[in-house]
Amino acid sequence: MIFRQIFDSVSSTYTYLLASRRGGEALIIDPVLDKVDRYIQLLQELDLKLVKALDTHLHADHITGLGALRDRTRCITVMGEQSNVDVVSMRVGDGDRIEIEGLTLNVLYTPGHTDDSHSFVMADRVFTGDTLLIRGTGRTDFQNGNAGAQYDSIFGKLLRLPDETLVYPAHDYKGDTVSTVAEERAFNPRLQVTSKQQYIDLMNGLDLPNPRMMDVAVPANMRVGMSHEEIARRGWAMSAREASGLVGRPDAILVDLRERREREKHGIIPGSLHAPYPDLADNVRAGGMLHELATATGKRLVFYCAFGERSAMAVQAAQGAGIDAACHIEGGIDAWKKAGGSVVLPG
Ligand SMILES: [Fe+2]
């Protein structure tokens, strides 16, 4: 496995780059905007293809690298269901799995620091975001933080992982890089409490100043969505309402770019074809499945995904590969459902 812990000294943030092998797919957790050039360089040096970029929560102390990485690598951006962010490609919740080639992260919903905080468990390690830090815990006094919820997340979920589980937080201000569940249970001063109320009192008495970057970072991090204006200007976008007229039409094929789990959880537009986003480049190039389908039948390809991010990238790739009639549904199946469109479970 390839595992890199990259430090941003300005915000004391740890970013993690994971891959199962050289030459394979990679994912990145909590990237920092100012460090995106470094990540891209490292990806090239290790011959990795970035396919997913995750944030554990909406950060207040640095600007996320999610949008820039998406624009430069066409990776899928991932956050929790509760994140108040305009558009990410994929949203996950407790019990979901985030997969790339050779690696799986199990998602734990661990609110408290913020109401959108998640931890990601991978085999022998857990990425705890700002929920559990090394000999500390993330503050709970803004962004819908809640000390009681954090107590439940830490004691009810994170400390129930096996003792030897490695703990990799999103920040460290003292120079520590990794800990374990057993170590934190024994030595983390915030966790030496005898009741939930004692923890709440401890956290509510901290009286911390706001982070320096908060007024800049929070609004910036709520807007990571890509610019859809150019795609619409070229006539490559349609609204969910317009798309509803296409179901059952012989001259159009609806193409679902989402992953199997998303389809099972949220349903699909009836009659749509499944062509997962990670295989897109192969599918749209000459000789590829979608390219052949479009040219052989003359049908219009109409891409959709969860929120319209992957499909916006797909329509550009398809147009670039010479599939002139390709377009996508703005806002994805989320907008489709809000417009009253029917969904069915995948067969
Ligand atoms: Fe945070």
Residues whose N, C-alpha, C, O or C-beta is under 5 A from the ligand:
A	BS01	LIG	L58 H59 A60 D130
